[in-house]
Amino acid sequence: MSEFRELYQEVILDHNRNPRNFGVLEDANRFADGTNPLCGDKVKITLRVEDGKIAAVRFDGMGCAISTASASVMTETLLGKSEEDAQKLFESFHDLITHGSAGEVDKSLGKLKVFGGVSEYPTRIKCAILCWHTMKAALDGSQEPVTTE
Ligand code: ZN
């Protein structure tokens, strides 16, 4: 087993057991709901945007280990970022989990890089990307619930 894959499993286990920023943000000014019917993952993203920056972000819902860990690491990463950076991270994360970490990886992804391991399991990609699509919908002010199908 590669060192990278060990790290991937370690991060998934840790964030699934102890999700960061879990719950609903009471004073959110952006929010969206998302579902991944293929796996049964459900996520609610609540954000507070102040002066174009993400001042607070939380996720709620029920899902598999990968969807929970992905949402947990996402909220950690997005805190304090500008809306523009959040959109850029979405693109980079999408590239990473669909193409893996063999290619060029955006350095600003930080801990998110371990999710490159998901690219080896195509059925899990939707689990990992669900929270990101939902976050994007929240920032875009979309009222439609997000679905990966
Ligand atoms: Zn899942």
Backbone and ligand atoms as CSV (ligand in chain L), in Angstrom:
chain,resi,resn,atom,element,x,y,z
A,1,MET,N,N,0.853,-1.205,0.000
A,1,MET,CA,C,0.000,0.000,0.000
A,1,MET,C,C,0.882,1.247,0.000
A,2,SER,N,N,0.561,2.168,-0.860
A,2,SER,CA,C,1.383,3.376,-0.939
A,2,SER,C,C,1.125,4.283,0.263
A,3,GLU,N,N,2.103,5.112,0.529
A,3,GLU,CA,C,2.000,6.076,1.633
A,3,GLU,C,C,0.802,6.995,1.400
A,4,PHE,N,N,0.607,7.319,0.115
A,4,PHE,CA,C,-0.479,8.223,-0.239
A,4,PHE,C,C,-1.838,7.612,0.092
A,5,ARG,N,N,-1.984,6.331,-0.229
A,5,ARG,CA,C,-3.269,5.686,0.020
A,5,ARG,C,C,-3.543,5.557,1.523
A,6,GLU,N,N,-2.474,5.343,2.286
A,6,GLU,CA,C,-2.634,5.290,3.743
A,6,GLU,C,C,-3.137,6.623,4.279
A,7,LEU,N,N,-2.561,7.682,3.764
A,7,LEU,CA,C,-2.956,9.025,4.193
A,7,LEU,C,C,-4.420,9.286,3.826
A,8,TYR,N,N,-4.790,8.851,2.634
A,8,TYR,CA,C,-6.159,8.999,2.158
A,8,TYR,C,C,-7.128,8.322,3.129
A,9,GLN,N,N,-6.792,7.070,3.507
A,9,GLN,CA,C,-7.691,6.344,4.407
A,9,GLN,C,C,-7.718,6.952,5.799
A,10,GLU,N,N,-6.574,7.449,6.225
A,10,GLU,CA,C,-6.472,8.074,7.542
A,10,GLU,C,C,-7.354,9.323,7.628
A,11,VAL,N,N,-7.295,10.154,6.608
A,11,VAL,CA,C,-8.079,11.400,6.592
A,11,VAL,C,C,-9.577,11.085,6.535
A,12,ILE,N,N,-9.952,10.104,5.704
A,12,ILE,CA,C,-11.375,9.729,5.588
A,12,ILE,C,C,-11.898,9.224,6.936
A,13,LEU,N,N,-11.117,8.338,7.568
A,13,LEU,CA,C,-11.547,7.779,8.861
A,13,LEU,C,C,-11.669,8.867,9.917
A,14,ASP,N,N,-10.665,9.706,9.997
A,14,ASP,CA,C,-10.630,10.760,11.009
A,14,ASP,C,C,-11.816,11.720,10.852
A,15,HIS,N,N,-12.029,12.198,9.625
A,15,HIS,CA,C,-13.099,13.189,9.415
A,15,HIS,C,C,-14.485,12.558,9.452
A,16,ASN,N,N,-14.562,11.256,9.194
A,16,ASN,CA,C,-15.860,10.595,9.291
A,16,ASN,C,C,-16.235,10.399,10.764
A,17,ARG,N,N,-15.228,10.087,11.579
A,17,ARG,CA,C,-15.473,9.888,13.013
A,17,ARG,C,C,-15.724,11.210,13.723
A,18,ASN,N,N,-14.947,12.211,13.363
A,18,ASN,CA,C,-15.049,13.531,14.012
A,18,ASN,C,C,-15.244,14.619,12.971
A,19,PRO,N,N,-16.445,14.702,12.403
A,19,PRO,CA,C,-16.652,15.706,11.352
A,19,PRO,C,C,-16.478,17.119,11.912
A,20,ARG,N,N,-15.752,17.965,11.179
A,20,ARG,CA,C,-15.550,19.357,11.581
A,20,ARG,C,C,-16.704,20.200,11.033
A,21,ASN,N,N,-17.049,21.237,11.757
A,21,ASN,CA,C,-18.086,22.188,11.300
A,21,ASN,C,C,-19.404,21.488,10.957
A,22,PHE,N,N,-19.788,20.535,11.792
A,22,PHE,CA,C,-21.020,19.783,11.540
A,22,PHE,C,C,-22.202,20.485,12.196
A,23,GLY,N,N,-23.321,20.543,11.492
A,23,GLY,CA,C,-24.524,21.173,12.022
A,23,GLY,C,C,-25.028,22.248,11.076
A,24,VAL,N,N,-26.005,23.005,11.544
A,24,VAL,CA,C,-26.610,24.046,10.712
A,24,VAL,C,C,-26.230,25.399,11.291
A,25,LEU,N,N,-25.739,26.271,10.436
A,25,LEU,CA,C,-25.354,27.615,10.838
A,25,LEU,C,C,-26.614,28.471,10.999
A,26,GLU,N,N,-26.839,28.968,12.214
A,26,GLU,CA,C,-28.082,29.702,12.492
A,26,GLU,C,C,-28.190,31.006,11.696
A,27,ASP,N,N,-27.071,31.726,11.580
A,27,ASP,CA,C,-27.127,33.027,10.903
A,27,ASP,C,C,-26.578,32.969,9.472
A,28,ALA,N,N,-26.854,31.849,8.809
A,28,ALA,CA,C,-26.393,31.689,7.425
A,28,ALA,C,C,-27.121,32.652,6.489
A,29,ASN,N,N,-26.412,33.148,5.474
A,29,ASN,CA,C,-27.084,33.932,4.432
A,29,ASN,C,C,-27.030,33.226,3.065
A,30,ARG,N,N,-26.431,32.039,3.021
A,30,ARG,CA,C,-26.436,31.203,1.814
A,30,ARG,C,C,-26.641,29.761,2.272
A,31,PHE,N,N,-27.456,29.033,1.524
A,31,PHE,CA,C,-27.647,27.620,1.879
A,31,PHE,C,C,-28.187,26.839,0.687
A,32,ALA,N,N,-27.931,25.547,0.707
A,32,ALA,CA,C,-28.445,24.660,-0.339
A,32,ALA,C,C,-28.450,23.234,0.184
A,33,ASP,N,N,-29.323,22.422,-0.411
A,33,ASP,CA,C,-29.412,21.006,-0.078
A,33,ASP,C,C,-28.981,20.190,-1.291
A,34,GLY,N,N,-28.334,19.065,-1.012
A,34,GLY,CA,C,-27.921,18.192,-2.107
A,34,GLY,C,C,-28.126,16.737,-1.769
A,35,THR,N,N,-28.368,15.929,-2.808
A,35,THR,CA,C,-28.480,14.483,-2.607
A,35,THR,C,C,-27.717,13.749,-3.697
A,36,ASN,N,N,-27.200,12.603,-3.308
A,36,ASN,CA,C,-26.566,11.686,-4.250
A,36,ASN,C,C,-27.367,10.395,-4.200
A,37,PRO,N,N,-28.396,10.256,-5.071
A,37,PRO,CA,C,-29.303,9.109,-4.992
A,37,PRO,C,C,-28.600,7.769,-5.161
A,38,LEU,N,N,-27.485,7.768,-5.869
A,38,LEU,CA,C,-26.754,6.534,-6.132
A,38,LEU,C,C,-26.278,5.866,-4.847
A,39,CYS,N,N,-25.901,6.687,-3.867
A,39,CYS,CA,C,-25.354,6.147,-2.620
A,39,CYS,C,C,-26.290,6.419,-1.445
A,40,GLY,N,N,-27.159,7.433,-1.594
A,40,GLY,CA,C,-28.062,7.807,-0.514
A,40,GLY,C,C,-27.526,8.935,0.352
A,41,ASP,N,N,-26.462,9.596,-0.103
A,41,ASP,CA,C,-25.883,10.706,0.654
A,41,ASP,C,C,-26.784,11.934,0.573
A,42,LYS,N,N,-26.946,12.597,1.735
A,42,LYS,CA,C,-27.714,13.842,1.789
A,42,LYS,C,C,-26.858,14.863,2.523
A,43,VAL,N,N,-26.820,16.077,1.995
A,43,VAL,CA,C,-26.026,17.110,2.657
A,43,VAL,C,C,-26.726,18.450,2.592
A,44,LYS,N,N,-26.603,19.216,3.652
A,44,LYS,CA,C,-27.107,20.585,3.683
A,44,LYS,C,C,-25.904,21.469,3.978
A,45,ILE,N,N,-25.691,22.463,3.135
A,45,ILE,CA,C,-24.571,23.383,3.349
A,45,ILE,C,C,-25.146,24.745,3.738
A,46,THR,N,N,-24.660,25.286,4.842
A,46,THR,CA,C,-25.047,26.635,5.241
A,46,THR,C,C,-23.767,27.467,5.351
A,47,LEU,N,N,-23.842,28.677,4.821
A,47,LEU,CA,C,-22.666,29.556,4.796
A,47,LEU,C,C,-23.058,30.959,5.235
A,48,ARG,N,N,-22.109,31.667,5.816
A,48,ARG,CA,C,-22.302,33.102,6.008
A,48,ARG,C,C,-21.195,33.811,5.243
A,49,VAL,N,N,-21.598,34.593,4.251
A,49,VAL,CA,C,-20.649,35.343,3.437
A,49,VAL,C,C,-20.677,36.796,3.896
A,50,GLU,N,N,-19.507,37.310,4.231
A,50,GLU,CA,C,-19.367,38.719,4.650
A,50,GLU,C,C,-18.274,39.359,3.821
A,51,ASP,N,N,-18.581,40.481,3.172
A,51,ASP,CA,C,-17.603,41.195,2.329
A,51,ASP,C,C,-16.932,40.264,1.325
A,52,GLY,N,N,-17.730,39.380,0.725
A,52,GLY,CA,C,-17.194,38.484,-0.305
A,52,GLY,C,C,-16.361,37.337,0.223
A,53,LYS,N,N,-16.269,37.232,1.543
A,53,LYS,CA,C,-15.479,36.129,2.130
A,53,LYS,C,C,-16.371,35.172,2.920
A,54,ILE,N,N,-15.966,33.917,2.973
A,54,ILE,CA,C,-16.725,32.913,3.721
A,54,ILE,C,C,-16.338,33.028,5.199
A,55,ALA,N,N,-17.213,33.661,5.963
A,55,ALA,CA,C,-16.941,33.919,7.374
A,55,ALA,C,C,-17.273,32.708,8.234
A,56,ALA,N,N,-18.229,31.886,7.777
A,56,ALA,CA,C,-18.596,30.674,8.507
A,56,ALA,C,C,-19.229,29.704,7.521
A,57,VAL,N,N,-19.011,28.425,7.768
A,57,VAL,CA,C,-19.601,27.396,6.904
A,57,VAL,C,C,-19.809,26.124,7.714
A,58,ARG,N,N,-20.955,25.504,7.518
A,58,ARG,CA,C,-21.244,24.237,8.189
A,58,ARG,C,C,-21.919,23.280,7.231
A,59,PHE,N,N,-21.818,21.993,7.564
A,59,PHE,CA,C,-22.557,21.011,6.773
A,59,PHE,C,C,-23.336,20.119,7.720
A,60,ASP,N,N,-24.470,19.627,7.215
A,60,ASP,CA,C,-25.338,18.763,8.000
A,60,ASP,C,C,-25.815,17.652,7.064
A,61,GLY,N,N,-26.354,16.598,7.624
A,61,GLY,CA,C,-26.889,15.531,6.788
A,61,GLY,C,C,-26.308,14.191,7.140
A,62,MET,N,N,-26.676,13.205,6.317
A,62,MET,CA,C,-26.264,11.821,6.539
A,62,MET,C,C,-25.672,11.300,5.252
A,63,GLY,N,N,-24.577,10.599,5.373
A,63,GLY,CA,C,-23.997,10.032,4.165
A,63,GLY,C,C,-22.928,9.019,4.498
A,64,CYS,N,N,-22.311,8.472,3.454
A,64,CYS,CA,C,-21.257,7.485,3.652
A,64,CYS,C,C,-19.992,8.182,4.152
A,65,ALA,N,N,-18.987,7.403,4.485
A,65,ALA,CA,C,-17.743,7.944,5.045
A,65,ALA,C,C,-17.092,8.951,4.104
A,66,ILE,N,N,-17.096,8.660,2.815
A,66,ILE,CA,C,-16.419,9.555,1.870
A,66,ILE,C,C,-17.154,10.884,1.754
A,67,SER,N,N,-18.500,10.853,1.693
A,67,SER,CA,C,-19.242,12.110,1.561
A,67,SER,C,C,-19.093,12.952,2.829
A,68,THR,N,N,-19.096,12.305,3.994
A,68,THR,CA,C,-18.946,13.034,5.252
A,68,THR,C,C,-17.544,13.634,5.368
A,69,ALA,N,N,-16.528,12.820,5.069
A,69,ALA,CA,C,-15.148,13.305,5.172
A,69,ALA,C,C,-14.893,14.426,4.173
A,70,SER,N,N,-15.437,14.285,2.977
A,70,SER,CA,C,-15.237,15.300,1.954
A,70,SER,C,C,-15.849,16.635,2.389
A,71,ALA,N,N,-17.060,16.580,2.935
A,71,ALA,CA,C,-17.728,17.803,3.396
A,71,ALA,C,C,-16.966,18.428,4.561
A,72,SER,N,N,-16.460,17.581,5.453
A,72,SER,CA,C,-15.733,18.063,6.618
A,72,SER,C,C,-14.450,18.796,6.206
A,73,VAL,N,N,-13.672,18.172,5.321
A,73,VAL,CA,C,-12.420,18.798,4.869
A,73,VAL,C,C,-12.740,20.044,4.038
A,74,MET,N,N,-13.829,19.997,3.279
A,74,MET,CA,C,-14.221,21.158,2.468
A,74,MET,C,C,-14.503,22.365,3.358
A,75,THR,N,N,-15.272,22.156,4.425
A,75,THR,CA,C,-15.611,23.296,5.290
A,75,THR,C,C,-14.351,23.889,5.929
A,76,GLU,N,N,-13.416,23.011,6.330
A,76,GLU,CA,C,-12.154,23.489,6.909
A,76,GLU,C,C,-11.386,24.344,5.916
A,77,THR,N,N,-11.391,23.870,4.658
A,77,THR,CA,C,-10.613,24.547,3.620
A,77,THR,C,C,-11.240,25.882,3.227
A,78,LEU,N,N,-12.571,25.942,3.203
A,78,LEU,CA,C,-13.252,27.132,2.684
A,78,LEU,C,C,-13.290,28.303,3.664
A,79,LEU,N,N,-13.139,28.008,4.937
A,79,LEU,CA,C,-13.251,29.056,5.942
A,79,LEU,C,C,-12.257,30.193,5.664
A,80,GLY,N,N,-12.776,31.402,5.543
A,80,GLY,CA,C,-11.922,32.567,5.318
A,80,GLY,C,C,-11.593,32.833,3.863
A,81,LYS,N,N,-11.956,31.893,2.972
A,81,LYS,CA,C,-11.672,32.077,1.542
A,81,LYS,C,C,-12.685,33.028,0.901
A,82,SER,N,N,-12.262,33.675,-0.195
A,82,SER,CA,C,-13.188,34.521,-0.943
A,82,SER,C,C,-14.113,33.618,-1.765
A,83,GLU,N,N,-15.242,34.183,-2.194
A,83,GLU,CA,C,-16.168,33.409,-3.037
A,83,GLU,C,C,-15.478,32.955,-4.318
A,84,GLU,N,N,-14.618,33.829,-4.847
A,84,GLU,CA,C,-13.881,33.522,-6.067
A,84,GLU,C,C,-12.948,32.323,-5.847
A,85,ASP,N,N,-12.224,32.338,-4.731
A,85,ASP,CA,C,-11.330,31.218,-4.416
A,85,ASP,C,C,-12.114,29.925,-4.252
A,86,ALA,N,N,-13.297,30.021,-3.642
A,86,ALA,CA,C,-14.132,28.831,-3.434
A,86,ALA,C,C,-14.518,28.222,-4.780
A,87,GLN,N,N,-14.850,29.077,-5.753
A,87,GLN,CA,C,-15.208,28.582,-7.095
A,87,GLN,C,C,-14.002,27.925,-7.756
A,88,LYS,N,N,-12.821,28.538,-7.566
A,88,LYS,CA,C,-11.597,27.978,-8.151
A,88,LYS,C,C,-11.273,26.628,-7.523
A,89,LEU,N,N,-11.438,26.547,-6.205
A,89,LEU,CA,C,-11.166,25.286,-5.507
A,89,LEU,C,C,-12.115,24.197,-5.992
A,90,PHE,N,N,-13.364,24.576,-6.256
A,90,PHE,CA,C,-14.336,23.622,-6.792
A,90,PHE,C,C,-13.801,23.011,-8.095
A,91,GLU,N,N,-13.320,23.881,-9.000
A,91,GLU,CA,C,-12.790,23.399,-10.290
A,91,GLU,C,C,-11.590,22.479,-10.078
A,92,SER,N,N,-10.681,22.893,-9.221
A,92,SER,CA,C,-9.467,22.104,-8.975
A,92,SER,C,C,-9.801,20.768,-8.338
A,93,PHE,N,N,-10.750,20.799,-7.392
A,93,PHE,CA,C,-11.138,19.564,-6.713
A,93,PHE,C,C,-11.814,18.610,-7.696
A,94,HIS,N,N,-12.641,19.166,-8.554
A,94,HIS,CA,C,-13.321,18.367,-9.572
A,94,HIS,C,C,-12.296,17.686,-10.482
A,95,ASP,N,N,-11.298,18.449,-10.930
A,95,ASP,CA,C,-10.233,17.886,-11.765
A,95,ASP,C,C,-9.513,16.769,-11.031
A,96,LEU,N,N,-9.192,17.040,-9.777
A,96,LEU,CA,C,-8.417,16.085,-8.980
A,96,LEU,C,C,-9.130,14.743,-8.844
A,97,ILE,N,N,-10.412,14.782,-8.476
A,97,ILE,CA,C,-11.060,13.495,-8.199
A,97,ILE,C,C,-11.500,12.772,-9.472
A,98,THR,N,N,-11.559,13.480,-10.598
A,98,THR,CA,C,-11.898,12.770,-11.830
A,98,THR,C,C,-10.633,12.275,-12.544
A,99,HIS,N,N,-9.528,12.996,-12.398
A,99,HIS,CA,C,-8.298,12.599,-13.100
A,99,HIS,C,C,-7.222,12.042,-12.176
A,100,GLY,N,N,-7.412,12.145,-10.878
A,100,GLY,CA,C,-6.403,11.644,-9.953
A,100,GLY,C,C,-5.288,12.648,-9.739
A,101,SER,N,N,-4.345,12.283,-8.906
A,101,SER,CA,C,-3.291,13.231,-8.539
A,101,SER,C,C,-2.030,13.031,-9.369
A,102,ALA,N,N,-2.142,12.224,-10.438
A,102,ALA,CA,C,-0.972,11.983,-11.281
A,102,ALA,C,C,-0.577,13.232,-12.060
A,103,GLY,N,N,-1.565,14.014,-12.432
A,103,GLY,CA,C,-1.300,15.208,-13.234
A,103,GLY,C,C,-0.939,16.409,-12.391
A,104,GLU,N,N,-1.131,17.567,-12.950
A,104,GLU,CA,C,-0.850,18.825,-12.262
A,104,GLU,C,C,-1.901,19.015,-11.160
A,105,VAL,N,N,-1.437,19.246,-9.930
A,105,VAL,CA,C,-2.384,19.431,-8.835
A,105,VAL,C,C,-2.248,20.846,-8.280
A,106,ASP,N,N,-3.372,21.514,-8.163
A,106,ASP,CA,C,-3.409,22.872,-7.625
A,106,ASP,C,C,-2.934,22.850,-6.161
A,107,LYS,N,N,-1.834,23.557,-5.885
A,107,LYS,CA,C,-1.243,23.548,-4.537
A,107,LYS,C,C,-2.208,24.058,-3.460
A,108,SER,N,N,-3.091,24.957,-3.855
A,108,SER,CA,C,-3.992,25.540,-2.858
A,108,SER,C,C,-5.022,24.535,-2.331
A,109,LEU,N,N,-5.058,23.350,-2.924
A,109,LEU,CA,C,-5.998,22.333,-2.439
A,109,LEU,C,C,-5.635,21.843,-1.037
A,110,GLY,N,N,-4.352,21.921,-0.671
A,110,GLY,CA,C,-3.927,21.513,0.667
A,110,GLY,C,C,-4.334,20.084,0.987
A,111,LYS,N,N,-5.006,19.916,2.117
A,111,LYS,CA,C,-5.392,18.583,2.589
A,111,LYS,C,C,-6.364,17.882,1.624
A,112,LEU,N,N,-7.062,18.677,0.822
A,112,LEU,CA,C,-8.019,18.105,-0.142
A,112,LEU,C,C,-7.324,17.167,-1.124
A,113,LYS,N,N,-6.009,17.325,-1.268
A,113,LYS,CA,C,-5.252,16.510,-2.220
A,113,LYS,C,C,-5.431,15.012,-1.986
A,114,VAL,N,N,-5.629,14.614,-0.724
A,114,VAL,CA,C,-5.748,13.175,-0.442
A,114,VAL,C,C,-6.954,12.567,-1.154
A,115,PHE,N,N,-7.941,13.398,-1.507
A,115,PHE,CA,C,-9.134,12.863,-2.182
A,115,PHE,C,C,-8.842,12.454,-3.622
A,116,GLY,N,N,-7.617,12.710,-4.085
A,116,GLY,CA,C,-7.192,12.181,-5.382
A,116,GLY,C,C,-7.349,10.672,-5.409
A,117,GLY,N,N,-7.288,10.037,-4.228
A,117,GLY,CA,C,-7.468,8.582,-4.118
A,117,GLY,C,C,-8.832,8.124,-4.606
A,118,VAL,N,N,-9.811,9.023,-4.561
A,118,VAL,CA,C,-11.178,8.678,-4.975
A,118,VAL,C,C,-11.236,8.361,-6.467
A,119,SER,N,N,-10.332,8.955,-7.236
A,119,SER,CA,C,-10.371,8.754,-8.691
A,119,SER,C,C,-10.224,7.278,-9.058
A,120,GLU,N,N,-9.665,6.481,-8.144
A,120,GLU,CA,C,-9.522,5.044,-8.399
A,120,GLU,C,C,-10.853,4.295,-8.233
A,121,TYR,N,N,-11.833,4.947,-7.650
A,121,TYR,CA,C,-13.136,4.308,-7.401
A,121,TYR,C,C,-14.246,5.167,-8.018
A,122,PRO,N,N,-14.485,4.972,-9.318
A,122,PRO,CA,C,-15.412,5.872,-10.031
A,122,PRO,C,C,-16.786,6.011,-9.378
A,123,THR,N,N,-17.283,4.961,-8.724
A,123,THR,CA,C,-18.617,5.066,-8.125
A,123,THR,C,C,-18.612,5.986,-6.900
A,124,ARG,N,N,-17.420,6.280,-6.350
A,124,ARG,CA,C,-17.326,7.118,-5.161
A,124,ARG,C,C,-17.134,8.594,-5.493
A,125,ILE,N,N,-16.886,8.896,-6.763
A,125,ILE,CA,C,-16.621,10.288,-7.135
A,125,ILE,C,C,-17.803,11.180,-6.758
A,126,LYS,N,N,-19.026,10.687,-6.993
A,126,LYS,CA,C,-20.216,11.482,-6.676
A,126,LYS,C,C,-20.346,11.720,-5.176
A,127,CYS,N,N,-19.902,10.757,-4.379
A,127,CYS,CA,C,-19.930,10.918,-2.920
A,127,CYS,C,C,-19.032,12.083,-2.506
A,128,ALA,N,N,-17.864,12.162,-3.141
A,128,ALA,CA,C,-16.880,13.184,-2.761
A,128,ALA,C,C,-17.244,14.561,-3.304
A,129,ILE,N,N,-17.904,14.616,-4.465
A,129,ILE,CA,C,-18.163,15.911,-5.108
A,129,ILE,C,C,-19.506,16.515,-4.670
A,130,LEU,N,N,-20.386,15.701,-4.070
A,130,LEU,CA,C,-21.727,16.182,-3.707
A,130,LEU,C,C,-21.691,17.479,-2.901
A,131,CYS,N,N,-20.891,17.522,-1.849
A,131,CYS,CA,C,-20.849,18.713,-0.983
A,131,CYS,C,C,-20.355,19.931,-1.753
A,132,TRP,N,N,-19.472,19.701,-2.718
A,132,TRP,CA,C,-18.929,20.822,-3.507
A,132,TRP,C,C,-19.987,21.406,-4.433
A,133,HIS,N,N,-20.740,20.523,-5.104
A,133,HIS,CA,C,-21.829,21.008,-5.960
A,133,HIS,C,C,-22.850,21.790,-5.111
A,134,THR,N,N,-23.089,21.282,-3.915
A,134,THR,CA,C,-24.079,21.910,-3.040
A,134,THR,C,C,-23.569,23.264,-2.550
A,135,MET,N,N,-22.294,23.321,-2.208
A,135,MET,CA,C,-21.676,24.592,-1.781
A,135,MET,C,C,-21.751,25.628,-2.903
A,136,LYS,N,N,-21.475,25.175,-4.133
A,136,LYS,CA,C,-21.493,26.064,-5.296
A,136,LYS,C,C,-22.912,26.610,-5.511
A,137,ALA,N,N,-23.900,25.726,-5.374
A,137,ALA,CA,C,-25.295,26.150,-5.527
A,137,ALA,C,C,-25.650,27.182,-4.455
A,138,ALA,N,N,-25.151,26.983,-3.241
A,138,ALA,CA,C,-25.417,27.926,-2.156
A,138,ALA,C,C,-24.810,29.286,-2.486
A,139,LEU,N,N,-23.574,29.300,-2.963
A,139,LEU,CA,C,-22.913,30.563,-3.313
A,139,LEU,C,C,-23.605,31.243,-4.489
A,140,ASP,N,N,-24.063,30.432,-5.451
A,140,ASP,CA,C,-24.732,30.985,-6.631
A,140,ASP,C,C,-26.158,31.442,-6.323
A,141,GLY,N,N,-26.634,31.128,-5.117
A,141,GLY,CA,C,-27.980,31.537,-4.729
A,141,GLY,C,C,-29.070,30.725,-5.402
A,142,SER,N,N,-28.716,29.510,-5.840
A,142,SER,CA,C,-29.701,28.640,-6.499
A,142,SER,C,C,-30.688,28.102,-5.467
A,143,GLN,N,N,-31.959,28.130,-5.796
A,143,GLN,CA,C,-32.980,27.631,-4.871
A,143,GLN,C,C,-33.309,26.168,-5.120
A,144,GLU,N,N,-32.815,25.647,-6.241
A,144,GLU,CA,C,-33.105,24.267,-6.606
A,144,GLU,C,C,-32.225,23.314,-5.805
A,145,PRO,N,N,-32.807,22.240,-5.238
A,145,PRO,CA,C,-31.967,21.244,-4.579
A,145,PRO,C,C,-31.008,20.613,-5.596
A,146,VAL,N,N,-29.805,20.307,-5.132
A,146,VAL,CA,C,-28.780,19.741,-6.000
A,146,VAL,C,C,-28.882,18.224,-5.999
A,147,THR,N,N,-28.723,17.621,-7.175
A,147,THR,CA,C,-28.627,16.172,-7.222
A,147,THR,C,C,-27.494,15.799,-8.162
A,148,THR,N,N,-26.791,14.717,-7.828
A,148,THR,CA,C,-25.671,14.295,-8.662
A,148,THR,C,C,-26.150,13.519,-9.883
A,149,GLU,N,N,-27.448,13.216,-9.920
A,149,GLU,CA,C,-27.967,12.488,-11.099
A,149,GLU,C,C,-28.563,13.451,-12.106
L,1,ZN,ZN,ZN,-21.675,8.058,-0.661
